[in-house]
Amino acid sequence: MGNDSVIGLPTSIEVAWGLREPSQKGPKRILSLGRIVDTAVTVADADGIGAISMSRIAKELNSSTMSLYRYVSAKDELLPLMVDAAFGPPVPHPDPRPRWRAGLEHWSRSYLDVLRRHPWVVRIPISGPPSTPHQIAWAEQGLRFLQRSGLSEAQKMSSILLLAGLVRNEAQLADTYEAFARSGPDGAETMLDYRRLIEKLADADRFPAINAAMEAGVFDDSDGEDTEFSFALTCALDGIEALIRRRRRAARPAGQSR
């Protein structure tokens, strides 16, 4: 395509979409936007998102900080490209035409796998709808799984946003819990410490529900990272299924019971 700028898009996003070529002015370049982004992802995976700076990336690339600005104007412009690289293309479902529920479960678990491999992603605030190639491809895949569901286009998108929020929340809780657990000798002991703390602060007369949960052993140990997510995902998919059934019943001709 030509070099006409797409209104409102940073140059790096245009390059990511193949809408323009990087400028070739100046001396011969040994860097590329792809190398810069990949290096930033490697740094974030190793040291967290707090370690990302233009000077740190330049050091890793044995280059000057100013040379990076030929490709990306600021760290804020680099972050969405890092997220896009972390996601990569969506993971294909083994069945080329899965039922909607199997497709969305695959989509949600694949999404969670990305966030578990790159936990720093959830520490980057969402500043708007996805605009990078891989994230658009993930949204496309999720919507396609709902093509034959009978939902409206708005309901399909809302369903994908619901599941994306569920996945991000699970990843954020896991990240918080890991930090919490690191403050104690181990995860199980930390949870017991939490129970003892709540028992001292929350008397049973004022907080009967939370005390009932403690009596049931909810805070004694962790159920494992998959148990809670599976429960939440099942609830969300059950809700989408109920909506699909209601839509299908409403679409039947009057007097038709099945």
C-alpha positions as CSV (number, residue, x, y, z in Angstrom):
1,M,0.0,0.0,0.0
2,G,1.1,3.6,-0.3
3,N,2.5,5.8,2.4
4,D,-0.7,7.8,3.1
5,S,-1.2,8.0,6.8
6,V,-4.3,6.5,8.4
7,I,-5.8,9.3,10.5
8,G,-5.3,8.9,14.2
9,L,-2.9,5.9,14.0
10,P,0.7,6.1,15.3
11,T,3.2,5.3,12.6
12,S,4.3,2.1,14.4
13,I,0.7,0.8,14.3
14,E,0.5,1.6,10.6
15,V,3.8,-0.3,10.1
16,A,2.5,-3.3,12.2
17,W,-0.5,-3.5,9.8
18,G,1.7,-3.1,6.7
19,L,0.1,0.2,5.8
20,R,3.4,1.9,5.4
21,E,7.1,1.1,5.2
22,P,9.5,2.4,7.9
23,S,11.3,5.5,6.7
24,Q,14.6,4.7,4.9
25,K,16.1,8.1,5.3
26,G,19.4,8.5,7.1
27,P,22.2,5.9,7.6
28,K,21.7,2.2,7.0
29,R,19.7,0.7,9.8
30,I,20.4,-2.5,11.7
31,L,17.3,-2.3,13.8
32,S,13.7,-3.0,12.9
33,L,10.4,-2.5,14.7
34,G,10.0,-6.3,15.1
35,R,13.4,-6.6,16.8
36,I,12.6,-3.7,19.2
37,V,9.2,-5.2,20.1
38,D,10.6,-8.8,20.5
39,T,13.4,-7.5,22.8
40,A,10.9,-5.5,24.9
41,V,8.7,-8.7,25.3
42,T,11.8,-10.7,26.4
43,V,12.7,-8.0,29.0
44,A,9.1,-7.9,30.3
45,D,8.9,-11.7,30.6
46,A,12.2,-11.7,32.6
47,D,11.9,-8.6,34.7
48,G,8.3,-7.4,34.5
49,I,6.7,-4.4,32.8
50,G,8.3,-2.0,35.3
51,A,11.7,-2.8,33.6
52,I,10.6,-1.5,30.3
53,S,12.2,1.8,29.2
54,M,13.5,3.0,25.9
55,S,17.0,3.1,27.4
56,R,16.8,-0.5,28.7
57,I,15.6,-1.7,25.3
58,A,18.4,0.2,23.5
59,K,21.0,-1.3,25.9
60,E,19.7,-4.9,25.1
61,L,20.0,-4.1,21.4
62,N,23.5,-2.6,21.8
63,S,22.1,0.6,20.2
64,S,21.4,4.2,21.2
65,T,18.1,5.3,22.7
66,M,17.7,7.9,20.0
67,S,17.9,5.2,17.3
68,L,14.7,3.5,18.7
69,Y,12.8,6.7,18.2
70,R,13.1,6.2,14.4
71,Y,10.7,3.3,14.8
72,V,8.6,4.1,17.9
73,S,7.9,7.5,19.2
74,A,7.6,6.7,22.9
75,K,7.2,3.8,25.4
76,D,3.4,4.3,25.4
77,E,3.5,3.6,21.7
78,L,5.6,0.5,22.2
79,L,3.3,-1.1,24.9
80,P,0.4,-2.1,22.6
81,L,2.8,-3.6,20.1
82,M,4.3,-5.6,22.9
83,V,0.9,-6.9,23.9
84,D,0.1,-7.8,20.3
85,A,3.4,-9.7,20.0
86,A,2.7,-11.5,23.3
87,F,-0.7,-12.7,22.0
88,G,0.5,-13.8,18.6
89,P,-2.1,-15.3,16.2
90,P,-5.1,-17.0,17.7
91,V,-4.7,-20.7,18.4
92,P,-6.7,-22.8,15.9
93,H,-9.4,-25.1,17.2
94,P,-8.7,-28.7,16.4
95,D,-12.2,-29.0,14.9
96,P,-12.6,-26.7,11.9
97,R,-16.3,-26.1,12.7
98,P,-16.7,-26.5,16.4
99,R,-19.9,-26.0,18.3
100,W,-20.1,-22.5,19.7
101,R,-19.6,-23.6,23.3
102,A,-16.5,-25.7,22.5
103,G,-15.1,-22.9,20.4
104,L,-15.5,-20.2,23.1
105,E,-14.1,-22.5,25.8
106,H,-11.1,-23.1,23.6
107,W,-10.8,-19.3,23.0
108,S,-11.0,-18.4,26.6
109,R,-8.5,-21.0,27.8
110,S,-6.1,-20.0,25.0
111,Y,-6.4,-16.4,26.0
112,L,-5.7,-17.3,29.6
113,D,-2.6,-19.3,28.5
114,V,-1.2,-16.2,26.9
115,L,-1.7,-14.1,30.1
116,R,-0.1,-16.9,32.2
117,R,3.0,-16.9,29.9
118,H,3.1,-13.1,29.9
119,P,1.6,-11.9,33.2
120,W,2.8,-8.4,32.6
121,V,0.2,-7.9,30.0
122,V,-2.6,-7.4,32.6
123,R,-0.5,-4.6,34.2
124,I,-0.8,-2.5,31.0
125,P,-4.1,-0.4,31.3
126,I,-6.6,-0.9,28.5
127,S,-6.8,2.5,26.8
128,G,-9.3,1.6,24.1
129,P,-10.6,-1.0,21.7
130,P,-8.0,-3.4,20.2
131,S,-6.3,-1.9,17.1
132,T,-3.3,-4.2,16.5
133,P,-3.4,-7.2,14.0
134,H,-3.2,-10.1,16.4
135,Q,-5.7,-8.7,18.9
136,I,-8.2,-8.0,16.1
137,A,-7.6,-11.6,14.9
138,W,-8.4,-13.0,18.3
139,A,-11.7,-11.0,18.4
140,E,-12.5,-12.2,14.9
141,Q,-12.0,-15.9,16.0
142,G,-14.2,-15.5,19.0
143,L,-17.0,-13.9,16.9
144,R,-16.7,-16.6,14.3
145,F,-17.4,-19.3,16.9
146,L,-20.7,-17.6,17.5
147,Q,-21.7,-17.3,13.8
148,R,-24.4,-20.0,14.0
149,S,-25.5,-19.2,17.5
150,G,-28.5,-17.0,16.5
151,L,-27.3,-14.1,18.6
152,S,-27.3,-10.6,17.3
153,E,-24.0,-9.0,16.3
154,A,-24.2,-6.8,19.5
155,Q,-24.8,-9.9,21.6
156,K,-21.9,-11.8,20.0
157,M,-19.5,-8.9,20.7
158,S,-20.8,-8.5,24.3
159,S,-20.3,-12.3,24.8
160,I,-16.6,-12.0,23.7
161,L,-16.1,-8.9,25.9
162,L,-17.6,-10.8,28.9
163,L,-15.2,-13.7,28.4
164,A,-12.2,-11.5,27.8
165,G,-13.0,-9.7,31.1
166,L,-13.4,-13.0,32.9
167,V,-10.0,-14.2,31.6
168,R,-8.2,-10.9,32.5
169,N,-9.8,-10.9,36.0
170,E,-8.5,-14.5,36.5
171,A,-5.0,-13.5,35.4
172,Q,-5.0,-10.4,37.6
173,L,-6.1,-12.4,40.6
174,A,-3.5,-15.0,40.0
175,D,-0.8,-12.2,39.7
176,T,-2.1,-10.7,43.0
177,Y,-2.2,-14.0,44.7
178,E,1.4,-14.8,43.7
179,A,2.6,-11.6,45.2
180,F,0.6,-12.3,48.3
181,A,1.9,-15.8,48.6
182,R,5.5,-14.7,48.1
183,S,5.2,-12.7,51.3
184,G,4.7,-15.8,53.3
185,P,6.5,-19.2,53.6
186,D,4.2,-20.8,51.1
187,G,0.7,-20.4,49.6
188,A,-1.2,-22.7,52.0
189,E,0.4,-21.1,55.1
190,T,-0.4,-17.6,53.7
191,M,-4.0,-18.5,53.3
192,L,-4.2,-19.9,56.8
193,D,-2.7,-16.6,58.1
194,Y,-5.4,-14.8,56.2
195,R,-8.1,-16.9,57.8
196,R,-6.6,-16.2,61.3
197,L,-6.6,-12.5,60.5
198,I,-10.2,-12.5,59.4
199,E,-11.3,-14.5,62.4
200,K,-9.8,-11.8,64.6
201,L,-11.4,-8.9,62.7
202,A,-14.7,-10.2,61.4
203,D,-16.9,-11.5,64.3
204,A,-19.6,-14.1,63.4
205,D,-22.5,-11.9,64.5
206,R,-21.6,-9.1,62.2
207,F,-20.2,-11.2,59.3
208,P,-22.0,-14.5,59.4
209,A,-21.6,-15.3,55.7
210,I,-17.8,-14.8,55.6
211,N,-17.5,-16.9,58.8
212,A,-19.6,-19.7,57.3
213,A,-17.2,-19.7,54.3
214,M,-14.2,-19.9,56.7
215,E,-15.9,-22.8,58.6
216,A,-16.3,-24.6,55.3
217,G,-12.6,-24.4,54.8
218,V,-12.7,-22.0,51.8
219,F,-9.6,-20.1,53.0
220,D,-7.7,-23.1,54.3
221,D,-5.8,-23.6,51.0
222,S,-5.9,-22.8,47.3
223,D,-8.1,-24.8,45.0
224,G,-5.6,-24.5,42.2
225,E,-5.6,-21.9,39.4
226,D,-7.8,-24.0,37.1
227,T,-10.6,-24.9,39.5
228,E,-11.9,-21.3,40.1
229,F,-11.5,-20.4,36.4
230,S,-13.4,-23.5,35.3
231,F,-16.2,-22.6,37.6
232,A,-16.4,-19.0,36.4
233,L,-16.1,-20.0,32.8
234,T,-18.9,-22.6,33.1
235,C,-21.2,-20.0,34.7
236,A,-20.5,-17.5,31.9
237,L,-21.0,-20.1,29.1
238,D,-24.2,-21.3,30.8
239,G,-25.4,-17.7,30.7
240,I,-24.6,-17.3,27.0
241,E,-26.3,-20.7,26.4
242,A,-29.5,-19.5,28.2
243,L,-29.5,-16.3,26.0
244,I,-29.1,-18.4,22.8
245,R,-32.0,-20.7,23.9
246,R,-34.2,-17.7,24.7
247,R,-33.4,-16.2,21.3
248,R,-34.2,-19.4,19.5
249,R,-37.5,-19.8,21.4
250,A,-38.5,-16.3,20.5
251,A,-37.7,-16.9,16.8
252,R,-40.0,-20.0,16.5
253,P,-43.3,-19.6,14.8
254,A,-46.3,-19.1,17.1
255,G,-47.7,-22.4,18.3
256,Q,-44.5,-24.3,17.6
257,S,-43.3,-25.9,20.9
258,R,-40.0,-27.4,19.7
